[in-house]
Structure formats: C-alpha cells, structure tokens
C-alpha cells in the first residue's frame, strides 16, 4: 500500500492531485505549474493527428460495414435462389413419377373407361398438377423441335414446308423451363428440293 507521502511532494494536498488526474483526457501530460502543482497540458500537435486517425478509422469501419452488408445481401440472395432451385427439383421429381399415371388415365379415356366418379378424380388430379406448374408439350401441327419432340417416324409430305408433327403418340411434359419428358411424335417433312 502506498502512503500519501509516496505519491505527492511535501506541501501538496493528495486530493488536489487526484482531481487534476481525473480531468486529464487522452493526449494530455502533467507539467508542473508554478508553486509545484501539476497541471494537465494538451499537446498541440497530437490533437490534430488523433482527429485524423479517428476519421481514418471511422472511414475504414464504414467501408468494412458496407462490404459486410453487401456480402450478406449476396448470401441471402444465393440462399433464396438455392432454396427455389431445390423446391423446383423436388416438384419436378415428384411430377416425373406421376407421368405414368397420367398415361394410364389417357389410355383409359381413349377406351371410354373414364366415367362418373373416376372422371371427377382425373379432373381434380389434372387441375392440381397444372397448379404445380406441369405443362403438356407437343400438339399436332407444331413445328418439329428436337429439344421438345422425339420423332418416332418420319415421312415426306407435300402438305408441309418444314418438319411438322402430324400425330402425337405420347404427350410430353415440362415444369417451368425443365423438360420432364419429350413428346413422341410422327413427323412429316417436305420433299427434298429438286
């Protein structure tokens, strides 16, 4: 433990020294006053330098915060995009597994077996699948597109000017931009130019 005589000179009051030290701020030093008291004196050159350092630190902190905010926004957008893609893939996988059911319903409809309650079930099923984004691809009269159609047979015809689907043997389906299954079609193309 220190004694008052260890912290101040003879004739100085210890409380005066404590009060003076409390008033000292950063960048001040103690210099003796007349009469032996210590007085806080601000160093003139360091105040301007400290202010400039503070401004520089503030600019750096603001730049760091802006960069972090930008990175966070990019991260959120990437997560949102990934979640949407996973959802679309999940829906596409489920709908691809239901396509054989739709084929069976179409065959039953062609044979006249879709009547009564079963007909209502198939209508509700089709409505719900359309609500999930399932679209039928391929119709008679469409221009043949190898990205969407699968040619089962090809004949020459004077009736067409470009390769055209003349019959759809099995409809194709897509969800959004993803093709689940191409449409199987009979294709007619114009005769070769002479």
C-alpha positions in Angstrom: 0.0 0.0 0.0 1.3 3.5 -0.8 1.4 6.3 1.7 0.3 9.8 0.8 3.9 10.9 1.1 4.9 8.4 -1.7 2.5 9.9 -4.2 3.0 13.6 -3.7 5.6 16.1 -2.7 5.6 17.8 0.7 3.2 20.7 0.8 0.9 19.3 -1.9 -2.5 18.0 -1.0 -3.3 14.4 -2.2 -6.9 15.2 -3.2 -5.8 18.0 -5.5 -3.6 15.6 -7.4 -6.5 13.1 -7.8 -8.9 15.8 -9.0 -6.3 17.0 -11.6 -5.7 13.5 -12.8 -9.4 12.9 -13.3 -9.7 15.9 -15.6 -6.9 14.7 -17.8 -8.0 13.4 -21.1 -6.2 11.4 -23.8 -3.2 13.2 -25.2 -2.5 15.3 -22.1 0.5 15.2 -19.9 1.3 16.6 -16.5 3.5 19.5 -16.3 4.5 21.3 -13.2 2.7 24.6 -12.5 4.1 27.5 -10.6 4.0 26.6 -7.0 4.7 22.9 -7.6 1.2 21.8 -8.6 0.8 19.6 -11.6 -1.4 20.8 -14.5 -2.8 18.9 -17.4 -1.4 20.4 -20.7 -2.8 19.2 -24.0 -0.1 18.5 -26.6 -0.9 20.7 -29.5 0.3 18.6 -32.4 -1.2 15.3 -31.3 -4.8 16.6 -31.2 -5.0 17.1 -35.0 -3.2 13.8 -35.6 -5.7 12.0 -33.3 -8.6 13.6 -35.1 -7.3 12.5 -38.4 -6.6 8.9 -37.1 -10.2 8.8 -35.8 -11.6 9.9 -39.2 -9.5 7.3 -40.9 -10.6 4.5 -38.5 -14.2 5.7 -39.0 -13.9 5.5 -42.8 -12.3 2.0 -42.5 -15.1 0.8 -40.2 -17.8 2.2 -42.6 -16.1 0.6 -45.6 -16.0 -2.7 -43.6 -19.6 -2.5 -42.7 -20.7 -1.7 -46.3 -18.7 -4.7 -47.5 -20.2 -6.9 -44.9 -23.7 -5.7 -45.8 -23.1 -6.3 -49.4 -21.7 -9.8 -48.8 -24.7 -10.6 -46.6 -27.2 -9.4 -49.2 -25.4 -11.6 -51.8 -25.5 -14.6 -49.4 -29.3 -14.1 -48.8 -30.0 -13.9 -52.5 -27.9 -17.0 -53.1 -29.7 -18.9 -50.3 -33.1 -17.8 -51.7 -32.1 -18.9 -55.2 -30.8 -22.3 -54.0 -34.0 -22.9 -52.0 -36.1 -22.1 -55.0 -34.0 -24.4 -57.2 -34.2 -27.3 -54.6 -38.0 -26.8 -54.5 -38.3 -26.9 -58.3 -36.2 -30.0 -58.5 -38.3 -31.7 -55.8 -41.5 -30.8 -57.6 -40.1 -32.0 -60.9 -39.0 -35.3 -59.4 -42.5 -35.9 -58.0 -44.2 -34.9 -61.2 -41.9 -37.1 -63.3 -43.0 -40.1 -61.1 -46.7 -39.3 -61.8 -46.4 -39.2 -65.6 -47.1 -43.0 -65.9 -50.4 -42.4 -64.0 -51.3 -39.6 -66.5 -50.5 -42.0 -69.4 -52.8 -44.7 -67.9 -55.6 -42.1 -67.4 -55.2 -41.0 -71.1 -55.4 -44.6 -72.3 -58.5 -45.3 -70.1 -60.1 -42.1 -71.5 -59.4 -43.2 -75.1 -61.1 -46.5 -74.4 -64.1 -44.8 -72.8 -63.4 -46.1 -69.3 -63.2 -42.7 -67.6 -66.7 -42.0 -66.3 -68.6 -41.0 -63.2 -66.5 -40.5 -60.0 -63.3 -41.6 -61.7 -63.7 -38.8 -64.2 -64.0 -36.2 -61.4 -60.9 -37.7 -59.8 -58.9 -37.3 -63.0 -60.1 -33.7 -63.5 -59.1 -32.8 -59.9 -55.7 -34.5 -60.5 -55.1 -32.6 -63.7 -56.1 -29.3 -62.1 -53.7 -29.9 -59.1 -50.8 -30.9 -61.4 -51.3 -27.7 -63.5 -51.3 -25.7 -60.3 -47.9 -27.2 -59.5 -46.7 -26.0 -62.9 -47.0 -29.1 -65.1 -47.5 -28.2 -68.7 -48.2 -30.5 -71.6 -45.8 -30.3 -74.5 -46.4 -31.2 -78.1 -49.5 -30.8 -80.3 -50.4 -31.8 -83.8 -49.3 -29.1 -86.2 -46.3 -28.0 -84.1 -43.0 -27.4 -85.9 -40.7 -30.3 -85.0 -38.2 -29.2 -82.3 -35.7 -31.9 -81.3 -35.4 -30.3 -77.9 -39.1 -30.9 -77.2 -40.2 -33.7 -79.5 -39.0 -37.2 -80.1 -39.5 -38.3 -83.6 -40.9 -41.9 -83.7 -41.4 -41.9 -87.5 -40.7 -39.5 -90.3 -42.5 -39.3 -93.7 -42.3 -37.0 -96.7 -45.3 -34.8 -97.5 -46.2 -32.1 -100.0 -48.5 -30.6 -97.4 -45.7 -29.2 -95.2 -42.9 -26.7 -95.8 -40.9 -27.5 -92.6 -40.7 -30.6 -90.4 -44.1 -30.7 -88.6 -45.7 -33.0 -86.0 -48.6 -34.8 -87.7 -49.5 -37.0 -84.7 -48.7 -37.0 -81.0 -48.3 -40.6 -79.8 -47.4 -39.7 -76.2 -47.6 -36.2 -74.8 -44.5 -34.6 -73.3 -44.4 -32.6 -70.1 -42.4 -29.7 -68.6 -42.3 -27.8 -65.3 -41.1 -24.3 -65.8 -38.1 -24.5 -68.1 -37.3 -28.1 -67.2 -38.4 -30.7 -69.7 -39.6 -33.8 -67.8 -40.3 -35.9 -70.9 -40.3 -35.1 -74.7 -43.4 -35.7 -76.7 -43.3 -38.7 -79.0 -44.5 -37.6 -82.4 -44.9 -38.7 -86.0 -43.2 -36.1 -88.2 -43.7 -35.1 -91.8 -41.1 -33.2 -93.7 -41.2 -31.6 -97.1 -39.8 -33.5 -100.1 -36.2 -32.7 -101.0 -35.6 -29.7 -103.2 -35.0 -30.5 -106.9 
